[in-house]
Amino acid sequence: MSQGGNIKRDERKARHFAVQKVVEKIMRETGEEPWQISVSRIAEGVAGDPSFAGCKSKNDRRNAIEGARKAIYDSRSKPTHSDDTRVAASHGAPPQEPPQKNLPVRRSAESKVDIVLTGLRELGVPEREVMSVLLKIAHALEAENTELRGLYAKEREENATAWVAVAQGREERDMLAQKIKNNATVLPSLTKEKHMVAFGE
């Protein structure tokens, strides 16, 4: 890599660090998550930071800040930095995920169970009772899976029966075709005889 490339990379890292410090400071003070903090508020925090000295205009500066914030936080579905977790925990709430568009409406069975168990624990339900609920869910899922397996087995059986019927139909068709072929020499004379009877010849 050229020296110019190294300078750009170092400048980018310095900007990311400056933005991260400001974001974490705001988080500690307000309890907000990174995606809730506006670029203008971050800009106030990084004012005078030498890593942004190369920005020629206010717009360039804004773009640089937005790029740094996006690189640190927005590209992840959930913040993984230890400070994010620590700050969120200090405010009595687990780290929240940023709002996402086009999320699938259906959730997996596993995530639904997690939601139920988490809700029970947050309500202060004793762990023993939580485990009892989990056991009941497991039994219900097992029963549902058994029923589904039964339906699939029945469907496979019906399909197999249908294929046998198709095979028998083909066999009967082939036998009939062979009979017609074997008696092809007799057909013209039979046809002529019927014609004569019909028209009184």
N, C-alpha and C positions, 0 to 999 in steps of 0.2 A: 504494500500500500504506500502511496506517495505521502510526502510530509503534509501536503495540503489536506489529504484525506484524514490523516491522523488528527490534525487540528480540528477539523469539522466533527470528527467522532468525539474528541475530548470536550468540545464545546457543547455538543448535544448531551453528553453525560452530565456535564455541569448544570445545564438547564434542567434536566430531569431531576437532579438532586435538589436544586433550588425550589422547583415546583413541589416536589415531594415534601420538603421541609415545611413549606407554607401550608400545604393541604393538611398535613398531620397536625400542625399547630391549630388550624381552624377546627379540625375534628375534635381535638382535646377541649377546645373552648366551647364548642356548640353541640358536639355529639352528632354532627351531620356526617353523611357518607360522602366519599369523593365525588360521585356523580351528581350530588346535590349542590356542590360548591361552584359558583359561577366563575367564568374566566376573568371577569373584571375584579372580583375579590382576590383572586390569585395574583392578578397583575399588581394590585396594591401591595401585596406581600413581597413580591420580588422586585419592587421598584428599587433601582440603584444596584441591583445585582450585576456584577461585571460580565456574567455569561450571556446577558441579553444586550450588551453594548453594541453588538454587531447588527441589531435590528434597526433598519433605516427609518421605518415609519411605525405609527401606532398599530397599523394593521399587521405589519410584519411581526411585531411583538406579540400581538394577540394570537396570530397563527402559530407562533413558536410555543407559546404557553399551552394553547389547545393541543398541539401536537405532542408536547411533553406529557400532559395529563392523560391523553388518549393512550400513549405508549405505556404509561405506568398502570393505569386503572381500567380504562374503558374496553381494552381488548380482552379482558378477563370476564368471565361470567360472574365471578365472585372475587373480592379482594383476598389475596393470600399473604400480604405483608403482615408480619407479626404485630406491628403497631395498630393496624386496622382492627385486628381481632381484639387486642388489648383495650383499645379505646372504646369499641362497641360494648365489650363486656363490662367496662367500668360504668357504662350508662344503663346497665341492667338489661341489655338486649343482645341477642346474638347478631353477628354481622348479617346485614340484609343483602339480598341479591339485587342488582340494578334492574329496573323495569325492562323487560324484553318484549319485542314485537313478534307476532306470529308463533307464539308458543303453542304446542299441541294441546288441544282441549283434554284429551284422554291422558290419564296418568297411569303408570305401570302399577300393578298390584303391590309391588314392593314399596313404592313411594307412598301409596295410600296408607299402607300399614304404618310406615314411619310417621306420617302425619298424625294418625290416631294415637300412637304411642307417645309421641312428643307432646300432644295436647293433654293427654292424661297426666304426664309427668309435670307439665307446667301448672296443672290444676292442683297439684299436690297429692295425687293419688299414690298410695304406697306402692313400692316396687313389686311387692308380692302380688297385689291385685293387677298391676300392669302386666305381669308375666302370665297371670290367669287369662286376661283378655287376649294376649298374644296366642296362647294355647288354643283358645276358642276359635280365633281367626284361622289358625293353622288347620284345625279340624274341619272348619267350614270349607276352606280352600281344597283340602284333600277330598272331601265329599263331592265338591263341584268337579274336580278333576276326574274322579272316578266316574261320575255321571257322563262327562264329556267323552271319556275313553269308551264307555258303553255305547254312546251314540255313534262314535267313529267306527266301532266294531260292527254295529248294525248296518251302517252305511256301506262299509266294505263288503259285508255279506250280500247286501242287496245288489251292489254293483257286480259282484261275482256271479250272482244268479242271472242278472241281465245279460252278462257276457256269454254265459252258457246258452241262454235262449237265442241270442244272436248267432252263436256258432251252430246250434241245431237248425235254425232257420236257413243258414247258408248251406248246410249239409243237405237239407230237404230240397232246397232250390237246385243244388247241383245234381242231385239224384233225378229230379224231374226233368232237368235239361238233358241229362244223359238218356232218359227213357224216350224223350221226344226225338233226340238224335238217332237213337237205335231204331225207332219206328218211322223215321223220315221217309223211307221207301214205300211204306204202306199208305201214308197220308194222301198222296194224289189220287189214288184209286178210290179211297173212302170219300174224298171230297166230290169226285165225279159222280159216285153212286148217289150221294145225298142230293146233288144238283138234279139228277135225273128224276128222283122221287118227287122233289119239290115242284118241278115244272111239268111233271107227268110225262116225262120223256121215256 
